[in-house]
Amino acid sequence: MIDESMEREKQHLDMEKEWEILRLKREKAAEEEMKIQIKAQEEILLDQLNRLGEEKESKDAENIELRNQLKVRKYLILFMMTKSLKQI
């Protein structure tokens, strides 16, 4: 009878140990899945940052070009005004 009791206790402990191993595997799998999801989100954000950087560079270049055009037009207007004043 004691042997049966000890055998049941051993089986119980073995099952608890197996349950703990499965729990740890499940947690590790969940952590791996989270890592995969986080990495995917990081890649999406990095792509968005790169796209925004490219858009910013494009807008900056466009703004520089517009400023240069504005300067040329201002100088042209000033030139036309001084030429007009000289004729008066």
N, CA, C and O atoms as a Tinker XYZ file with bonds, in Angstrom:
   352  protein
     1  N      0.819000   -1.189000    0.000000    73     2
     2  CA     0.000000    0.000000    0.000000    64     1     3
     3  C      0.872000    1.266000    0.000000    63     2     4     5
     4  O      0.558000    2.230000   -0.699000    81     3
     5  N      1.923000    1.269000    0.750000    73     3     6
     6  CA     2.826000    2.429000    0.777000    64     5     7
     7  C      3.466000    2.607000   -0.593000    63     6     8     9
     8  O      3.652000    3.733000   -1.054000    81     7
     9  N      3.797000    1.512000   -1.232000    73     7    10
    10  CA     4.390000    1.590000   -2.570000    64     9    11
    11  C      3.423000    2.234000   -3.558000    63    10    12    13
    12  O      3.826000    3.048000   -4.390000    81    11
    13  N      2.144000    1.866000   -3.463000    73    11    14
    14  CA     1.140000    2.463000   -4.354000    64    13    15
    15  C      1.013000    3.950000   -4.094000    63    14    16    17
    16  O      0.903000    4.743000   -5.030000    81    15
    17  N      1.028000    4.326000   -2.843000    73    15    18
    18  CA     0.919000    5.742000   -2.480000    64    17    19
    19  C      2.120000    6.519000   -2.993000    63    18    20    21
    20  O      1.987000    7.625000   -3.517000    81    19
    21  N      3.283000    5.925000   -2.835000    73    19    22
    22  CA     4.503000    6.597000   -3.310000    64    21    23
    23  C      4.489000    6.677000   -4.845000    63    22    24    25
    24  O      4.921000    7.671000   -5.429000    81    23
    25  N      3.989000    5.621000   -5.479000    73    23    26
    26  CA     3.904000    5.627000   -6.942000    64    25    27
    27  C      2.950000    6.721000   -7.422000    63    26    28    29
    28  O      3.255000    7.433000   -8.379000    81    27
    29  N      1.807000    6.857000   -6.767000    73    27    30
    30  CA     0.866000    7.923000   -7.129000    64    29    31
    31  C      1.486000    9.300000   -6.910000    63    30    32    33
    32  O      1.334000   10.204000   -7.732000    81    31
    33  N      2.183000    9.441000   -5.792000    73    31    34
    34  CA     2.842000   10.726000   -5.499000    64    33    35
    35  C      3.900000   11.033000   -6.559000    63    34    36    37
    36  O      4.031000   12.172000   -7.007000    81    35
    37  N      4.654000   10.000000   -6.954000    73    35    38
    38  CA     5.673000   10.179000   -8.002000    64    37    39
    39  C      5.008000   10.570000   -9.318000    63    38    40    41
    40  O      5.481000   11.479000  -10.000000    81    39
    41  N      3.914000    9.896000   -9.684000    73    39    42
    42  CA     3.187000   10.237000  -10.901000    64    41    43
    43  C      2.672000   11.666000  -10.838000    63    42    44    45
    44  O      2.735000   12.414000  -11.814000    81    43
    45  N      2.165000   12.025000   -9.670000    73    43    46
    46  CA     1.652000   13.396000   -9.491000    64    45    47
    47  C      2.781000   14.408000   -9.700000    63    46    48    49
    48  O      2.608000   15.399000  -10.409000    81    47
    49  N      3.925000   14.158000   -9.086000    73    47    50
    50  CA     5.067000   15.072000   -9.236000    64    49    51
    51  C      5.557000   15.110000  -10.684000    63    50    52    53
    52  O      5.906000   16.175000  -11.194000    81    51
    53  N      5.585000   13.955000  -11.344000    73    51    54
    54  CA     5.991000   13.916000  -12.754000    64    53    55
    55  C      5.039000   14.731000  -13.621000    63    54    56    57
    56  O      5.466000   15.454000  -14.521000    81    55
    57  N      3.748000   14.606000  -13.339000    73    55    58
    58  CA     2.751000   15.366000  -14.101000    64    57    59
    59  C      2.890000   16.861000  -13.839000    63    58    60    61
    60  O      2.767000   17.663000  -14.765000    81    59
    61  N      3.141000   17.242000  -12.602000    73    59    62
    62  CA     3.357000   18.667000  -12.292000    64    61    63
    63  C      4.585000   19.189000  -13.015000    63    62    64    65
    64  O      4.586000   20.300000  -13.543000    81    63
    65  N      5.639000   18.365000  -13.031000    73    63    66
    66  CA     6.867000   18.761000  -13.718000    64    65    67
    67  C      6.602000   18.926000  -15.217000    63    66    68    69
    68  O      7.045000   19.899000  -15.826000    81    67
    69  N      5.885000   17.978000  -15.800000    73    67    70
    70  CA     5.541000   18.059000  -17.217000    64    69    71
    71  C      4.673000   19.282000  -17.498000    63    70    72    73
    72  O      4.861000   19.967000  -18.503000    81    71
    73  N      3.712000   19.556000  -16.595000    73    71    74
    74  CA     2.857000   20.732000  -16.751000    64    73    75
    75  C      3.704000   22.001000  -16.712000    63    74    76    77
    76  O      3.490000   22.916000  -17.507000    81    75
    77  N      4.665000   22.060000  -15.791000    73    75    78
    78  CA     5.540000   23.240000  -15.672000    64    77    79
    79  C      6.373000   23.415000  -16.939000    63    78    80    81
    80  O      6.554000   24.536000  -17.416000    81    79
    81  N      6.874000   22.323000  -17.478000    73    79    82
    82  CA     7.660000   22.396000  -18.719000    64    81    83
    83  C      6.791000   22.920000  -19.861000    63    82    84    85
    84  O      7.220000   23.779000  -20.632000    81    83
    85  N      5.571000   22.402000  -19.963000    73    83    86
    86  CA     4.656000   22.873000  -21.011000    64    85    87
    87  C      4.300000   24.345000  -20.820000    63    86    88    89
    88  O      4.203000   25.092000  -21.793000    81    87
    89  N      4.108000   24.760000  -19.579000    73    87    90
    90  CA     3.800000   26.165000  -19.287000    64    89    91
    91  C      4.950000   27.065000  -19.730000    63    90    92    93
    92  O      4.734000   28.115000  -20.335000    81    91
    93  N      6.171000   26.640000  -19.422000    73    91    94
    94  CA     7.342000   27.427000  -19.819000    64    93    95
    95  C      7.477000   27.491000  -21.340000    63    94    96    97
    96  O      7.814000   28.536000  -21.896000    81    95
    97  N      7.213000   26.368000  -22.008000    73    95    98
    98  CA     7.258000   26.366000  -23.476000    64    97    99
    99  C      6.210000   27.312000  -24.044000    63    98   100   101
   100  O      6.475000   28.042000  -24.999000    81    99
   101  N      5.019000   27.297000  -23.453000    73    99   102
   102  CA     3.941000   28.171000  -23.915000    64   101   103
   103  C      4.321000   29.633000  -23.712000    63   102   104   105
   104  O      4.080000   30.466000  -24.586000    81   103
   105  N      4.915000   29.947000  -22.564000    73   103   106
   106  CA     5.353000   31.325000  -22.305000    64   105   107
   107  C      6.431000   31.740000  -23.290000    63   106   108   109
   108  O      6.410000   32.852000  -23.819000    81   107
   109  N      7.378000   30.835000  -23.534000    73   107   110
   110  CA     8.453000   31.158000  -24.471000    64   109   111
   111  C      7.889000   31.392000  -25.873000    63   110   112   113
   112  O      8.312000   32.307000  -26.579000    81   111
   113  N      6.931000   30.553000  -26.265000    73   111   114
   114  CA     6.301000   30.728000  -27.578000    64   113   115
   115  C      5.584000   32.068000  -27.654000    63   114   116   117
   116  O      5.643000   32.755000  -28.674000    81   115
   117  N      4.912000   32.434000  -26.576000    73   115   118
   118  CA     4.212000   33.723000  -26.544000    64   117   119
   119  C      5.216000   34.866000  -26.639000    63   118   120   121
   120  O      4.967000   35.853000  -27.332000    81   119
   121  N      6.343000   34.742000  -25.952000    73   119   122
   122  CA     7.374000   35.776000  -26.013000    64   121   123
   123  C      7.936000   35.882000  -27.424000    63   122   124   125
   124  O      8.160000   36.982000  -27.929000    81   123
   125  N      8.164000   34.737000  -28.057000    73   123   126
   126  CA     8.671000   34.748000  -29.429000    64   125   127
   127  C      7.671000   35.409000  -30.373000    63   126   128   129
   128  O      8.051000   36.187000  -31.248000    81   127
   129  N      6.396000   35.094000  -30.191000    73   127   130
   130  CA     5.352000   35.707000  -31.022000    64   129   131
   131  C      5.329000   37.224000  -30.807000    63   130   132   133
   132  O      5.187000   37.995000  -31.756000    81   131
   133  N      5.471000   37.636000  -29.546000    73   131   134
   134  CA     5.501000   39.075000  -29.255000    64   133   135
   135  C      6.718000   39.716000  -29.909000    63   134   136   137
   136  O      6.623000   40.815000  -30.455000    81   135
   137  N      7.864000   39.035000  -29.857000    73   135   138
   138  CA     9.069000   39.571000  -30.489000    64   137   139
   139  C      8.852000   39.747000  -31.987000    63   138   140   141
   140  O      9.253000   40.754000  -32.569000    81   139
   141  N      8.210000   38.749000  -32.606000    73   139   142
   142  CA     7.946000   38.821000  -34.046000    64   141   143
   143  C      7.022000   40.000000  -34.349000    63   142   144   145
   144  O      7.251000   40.745000  -35.302000    81   143
   145  N      5.974000   40.165000  -33.534000    73   143   146
   146  CA     5.036000   41.268000  -33.755000    64   145   147
   147  C      5.713000   42.613000  -33.553000    63   146   148   149
   148  O      5.498000   43.546000  -34.326000    81   147
   149  N      6.533000   42.712000  -32.510000    73   147   150
   150  CA     7.234000   43.971000  -32.239000    64   149   151
   151  C      8.195000   44.298000  -33.376000    63   150   152   153
   152  O      8.295000   45.446000  -33.809000    81   151
   153  N      8.908000   43.265000  -33.860000    73   151   154
   154  CA     9.839000   43.495000  -34.961000    64   153   155
   155  C      9.093000   43.962000  -36.209000    63   154   156   157
   156  O      9.564000   44.852000  -36.917000    81   155
   157  N      7.943000   43.371000  -36.476000    73   155   158
   158  CA     7.143000   43.793000  -37.632000    64   157   159
   159  C      6.696000   45.242000  -37.470000    63   158   160   161
   160  O      6.738000   46.016000  -38.426000    81   159
   161  N      6.270000   45.611000  -36.263000    73   159   162
   162  CA     5.855000   46.997000  -36.012000    64   161   163
   163  C      7.035000   47.947000  -36.163000    63   162   164   165
   164  O      6.888000   49.045000  -36.701000    81   163
   165  N      8.208000   47.524000  -35.687000    73   163   166
   166  CA     9.400000   48.356000  -35.821000    64   165   167
   167  C      9.732000   48.588000  -37.295000    63   166   168   169
   168  O     10.087000   49.699000  -37.690000    81   167
   169  N      9.614000   47.535000  -38.105000    73   167   170
   170  CA     9.905000   47.666000  -39.530000    64   169   171
   171  C      8.921000   48.616000  -40.204000    63   170   172   173
   172  O      9.308000   49.419000  -41.053000    81   171
   173  N      7.654000   48.524000  -39.827000    73   171   174
   174  CA     6.645000   49.427000  -40.392000    64   173   175
   175  C      6.973000   50.873000  -40.014000    63   174   176   177
   176  O      6.932000   51.768000  -40.857000    81   175
   177  N      7.300000   51.089000  -38.733000    73   175   178
   178  CA     7.626000   52.449000  -38.283000    64   177   179
   179  C      8.893000   52.965000  -38.967000    63   178   180   181
   180  O      8.971000   54.138000  -39.331000    81   179
   181  N      9.874000   52.093000  -39.139000    73   179   182
   182  CA    11.106000   52.508000  -39.798000    64   181   183
   183  C     10.830000   52.898000  -41.249000    63   182   184   185
   184  O     11.368000   53.891000  -41.740000    81   183
   185  N      9.991000   52.118000  -41.934000    73   183   186
   186  CA     9.606000   52.474000  -43.298000    64   185   187
   187  C      8.901000   53.827000  -43.334000    63   186   188   189
   188  O      9.168000   54.651000  -44.209000    81   187
   189  N      7.998000   54.051000  -42.377000    73   187   190
   190  CA     7.281000   55.326000  -42.323000    64   189   191
   191  C      8.242000   56.477000  -42.051000    63   190   192   193
   192  O      8.124000   57.545000  -42.652000    81   191
   193  N      9.199000   56.260000  -41.139000    73   191   194
   194  CA    10.191000   57.304000  -40.855000    64   193   195
   195  C     11.029000   57.616000  -42.088000    63   194   196   197
   196  O     11.298000   58.778000  -42.391000    81   195
   197  N     11.434000   56.579000  -42.787000    73   195   198
   198  CA    12.221000   56.797000  -44.007000    64   197   199
   199  C     11.419000   57.564000  -45.046000    63   198   200   201
   200  O     11.935000   58.478000  -45.689000    81   199
   201  N     10.156000   57.188000  -45.208000    73   199   202
   202  CA     9.299000   57.880000  -46.172000    64   201   203
   203  C      9.119000   59.348000  -45.776000    63   202   204   205
   204  O      9.173000   60.239000  -46.625000    81   203
   205  N      8.903000   59.591000  -44.470000    73   203   206
   206  CA     8.762000   60.970000  -44.011000    64   205   207
   207  C     10.046000   61.757000  -44.229000    63   206   208   209
   208  O     10.004000   62.934000  -44.588000    81   207
   209  N     11.187000   61.110000  -44.013000    73   207   210
   210  CA    12.465000   61.776000  -44.248000    64   209   211
   211  C     12.632000   62.163000  -45.702000    63   210   212   213
   212  O     13.099000   63.258000  -46.018000    81   211
   213  N     12.245000   61.248000  -46.592000    73   211   214
   214  CA    12.332000   61.539000  -48.018000    64   213   215
   215  C     11.376000   62.667000  -48.407000    63   214   216   217
   216  O     11.728000   63.542000  -49.198000    81   215
   217  N     10.171000   62.642000  -47.848000    73   215   218
   218  CA     9.210000   63.711000  -48.134000    64   217   219
   219  C      9.733000   65.047000  -47.635000    63   218   220   221
   220  O      9.581000   66.065000  -48.310000    81   219
   221  N     10.353000   65.051000  -46.452000    73   219   222
   222  CA    10.900000   66.286000  -45.888000    64   221   223
   223  C     12.007000   66.835000  -46.786000    63   222   224   225
   224  O     12.053000   68.033000  -47.066000    81   223
   225  N     12.893000   65.952000  -47.233000    73   223   226
   226  CA    13.961000   66.395000  -48.130000    64   225   227
   227  C     13.384000   66.989000  -49.407000    63   226   228   229
   228  O     13.851000   68.019000  -49.892000    81   227
   229  N     12.374000   66.334000  -49.939000    73   227   230
   230  CA    11.735000   66.825000  -51.166000    64   229   231
   231  C     11.096000   68.194000  -50.935000    63   230   232   233
   232  O     11.252000   69.102000  -51.751000    81   231
   233  N     10.376000   68.339000  -49.818000    73   231   234
   234  CA     9.723000   69.620000  -49.501000    64   233   235
   235  C     10.760000   70.703000  -49.250000    63   234   236   237
   236  O     10.579000   71.847000  -49.667000    81   235
   237  N     11.857000   70.345000  -48.563000    73   235   238
   238  CA    12.916000   71.329000  -48.314000    64   237   239
   239  C     13.510000   71.830000  -49.626000    63   238   240   241
   240  O     13.732000   73.028000  -49.802000    81   239
   241  N     13.763000   70.899000  -50.544000    73   239   242
   242  CA    14.308000   71.293000  -51.852000    64   241   243
   243  C     13.312000   72.174000  -52.603000    63   242   244   245
   244  O     13.692000   73.160000  -53.234000    81   243
   245  N     12.031000   71.806000  -52.525000    73   243   246
   246  CA    10.993000   72.603000  -53.179000    64   245   247
   247  C     10.928000   74.007000  -52.569000    63   246   248   249
   248  O     10.794000   74.991000  -53.297000    81   247
   249  N     11.021000   74.106000  -51.252000    73   247   250
   250  CA    10.989000   75.409000  -50.583000    64   249   251
   251  C     12.187000   76.270000  -50.978000    63   250   252   253
   252  O     12.049000   77.478000  -51.175000    81   251
   253  N     13.333000   75.664000  -51.091000    73   251   254
   254  CA    14.523000   76.413000  -51.512000    64   253   255
   255  C     14.319000   76.961000  -52.925000    63   254   256   257
   256  O     14.627000   78.118000  -53.214000    81   255
   257  N     13.797000   76.106000  -53.787000    73   255   258
   258  CA    13.534000   76.545000  -55.161000    64   257   259
   259  C     12.511000   77.686000  -55.189000    63   258   260   261
   260  O     12.688000   78.655000  -55.927000    81   259
   261  N     11.460000   77.580000  -54.403000    73   259   262
   262  CA    10.451000   78.645000  -54.355000    64   261   263
   263  C     11.032000   79.944000  -53.801000    63   262   264   265
   264  O     10.714000   81.025000  -54.298000    81   263
   265  N     11.874000   79.847000  -52.782000    73   263   266
   266  CA    12.517000   81.053000  -52.239000    64   265   267
   267  C     13.393000   81.721000  -53.299000    63   266   268   269
   268  O     13.407000   82.944000  -53.441000    81   267
   269  N     14.117000   80.891000  -54.032000    73   267   270
   270  CA    14.967000   81.447000  -55.092000    64   269   271
   271  C     14.124000   82.134000  -56.165000    63   270   272   273
   272  O     14.484000   83.211000  -56.639000    81   271
   273  N     13.021000   81.529000  -56.544000    73   271   274
   274  CA    12.127000   82.150000  -57.528000    64   273   275
   275  C     11.566000   83.460000  -56.991000    63   274   276   277
   276  O     11.442000   84.438000  -57.729000    81   275
   277  N     11.228000   83.478000  -55.700000    73   275   278
   278  CA    10.704000   84.697000  -55.098000    64   277   279
   279  C     11.754000   85.811000  -55.116000    63   278   280   281
   280  O     11.429000   86.962000  -55.407000    81   279
   281  N     13.002000   85.478000  -54.807000    73   279   282
   282  CA    14.072000   86.470000  -54.847000    64   281   283
   283  C     14.228000   87.039000  -56.252000    63   282   284   285
   284  O     14.372000   88.248000  -56.434000    81   283
   285  N     14.198000   86.157000  -57.235000    73   283   286
   286  CA    14.348000   86.612000  -58.618000    64   285   287
   287  C     13.213000   87.558000  -58.977000    63   286   288   289
   288  O     13.448000   88.592000  -59.603000    81   287
   289  N     12.007000   87.227000  -58.599000    73   287   290
   290  CA    10.859000   88.089000  -58.917000    64   289   291
   291  C     10.947000   89.425000  -58.185000    63   290   292   293
   292  O     10.615000   90.471000  -58.743000    81   291
   293  N     11.402000   89.378000  -56.916000    73   291   294
   294  CA    11.566000   90.649000  -56.184000    64   293   295
   295  C     12.581000   91.540000  -56.882000    63   294   296   297
   296  O     12.346000   92.734000  -57.063000    81   295
   297  N     13.720000   90.952000  -57.275000    73   295   298
   298  CA    14.739000   91.738000  -57.954000    64   297   299
   299  C     14.228000   92.257000  -59.292000    63   298   300   301
   300  O     14.547000   93.376000  -59.694000    81   299
   301  N     13.444000   91.452000  -59.970000    73   299   302
   302  CA    12.879000   91.876000  -61.246000    64   301   303
   303  C     11.916000   93.041000  -61.042000    63   302   304   305
   304  O     11.927000   93.998000  -61.817000    81   303
   305  N     11.084000   92.967000  -60.006000    73   303   306
   306  CA    10.145000   94.057000  -59.700000    64   305   307
   307  C     10.916000   95.323000  -59.337000    63   306   308   309
   308  O     10.595000   96.411000  -59.815000    81   307
   309  N     11.941000   95.176000  -58.484000    73   307   310
   310  CA    12.756000   96.340000  -58.117000    64   309   311
   311  C     13.436000   96.954000  -59.341000    63   310   312   313
   312  O     13.503000   98.175000  -59.480000    81   311
   313  N     13.933000   96.102000  -60.212000    73   311   314
   314  CA    14.577000   96.590000  -61.428000    64   313   315
   315  C     13.583000   97.355000  -62.296000    63   314   316   317
   316  O     13.890000   98.429000  -62.814000    81   315
   317  N     12.385000   96.785000  -62.448000    73   315   318
   318  CA    11.360000   97.428000  -63.265000    64   317   319
   319  C     10.939000   98.763000  -62.630000    63   318   320   321
   320  O     10.709000   99.745000  -63.335000    81   319
   321  N     10.841000   98.787000  -61.302000    73   319   322
   322  CA    10.432000  100.037000  -60.625000    64   321   323
   323  C     11.494000  101.097000  -60.766000    63   322   324   325
   324  O     11.173000  102.256000  -61.031000    81   323
   325  N     12.754000  100.735000  -60.594000    73   323   326
   326  CA    13.812000  101.758000  -60.721000    64   325   327
   327  C     13.924000  102.228000  -62.167000    63   326   328   329
   328  O     14.192000  103.404000  -62.412000    81   327
   329  N     13.727000  101.347000  -63.107000    73   327   330
   330  CA    13.761000  101.729000  -64.524000    64   329   331
   331  C     12.597000  102.696000  -64.818000    63   330   332   333
   332  O     12.767000  103.662000  -65.560000    81   331
   333  N     11.436000  102.434000  -64.242000    73   331   334
   334  CA    10.274000  103.301000  -64.415000    64   333   335
   335  C     10.519000  104.668000  -63.821000    63   334   336   337
   336  O     10.182000  105.691000  -64.417000    81   335
   337  N     11.116000  104.675000  -62.626000    73   335   338
   338  CA    11.375000  105.952000  -61.960000    64   337   339
   339  C     12.393000  106.801000  -62.752000    63   338   340   341
   340  O     12.293000  108.027000  -62.778000    81   339
   341  N     13.336000  106.162000  -63.372000    73   339   342
   342  CA    14.330000  106.904000  -64.147000    64   341   343
   343  C     13.708000  107.567000  -65.376000    63   342   344   345
   344  O     14.185000  108.602000  -65.842000    81   343
   345  N     12.651000  106.967000  -65.889000    73   343   346
   346  CA    12.003000  107.531000  -67.067000    64   345   347
   347  C     11.149000  108.739000  -66.708000    63   346   348   349
   348  O     10.811000  109.535000  -67.584000    81   347
   349  N     10.802000  108.888000  -65.464000    73   347   350
   350  CA     9.929000  110.015000  -65.057000    64   349   351
   351  C     10.732000  111.247000  -64.902000    63   350   352
   352  O     10.189000  112.300000  -64.568000    81   351
